[in-house]
């Protein structure tokens, strides 16, 4: 079973990946893709905030 640190690290990695895809979708004008990614972004952001992760430096979208 993964430790809390491992789960948090995976969530941070997933969060960074989602943000990269969101930025590309926004640049390309892919509004449906962006909206779909935003749902996952918000879920991961909530999990990270509850886990006590400081979002200031890692949140590039700022929504």
Number of C-alpha atoms within 10 A of each C-alpha: 5 7 8 10 10 11 13 17 13 12 16 19 12 15 20 17 12 19 21 13 15 23 14 14 17 14 11 11 11 12 13 11 15 21 14 11 16 18 12 15 23 13 11 18 18 13 15 18 11 9 13 10 14 10 13 8 6 13 14 13 11 7 7
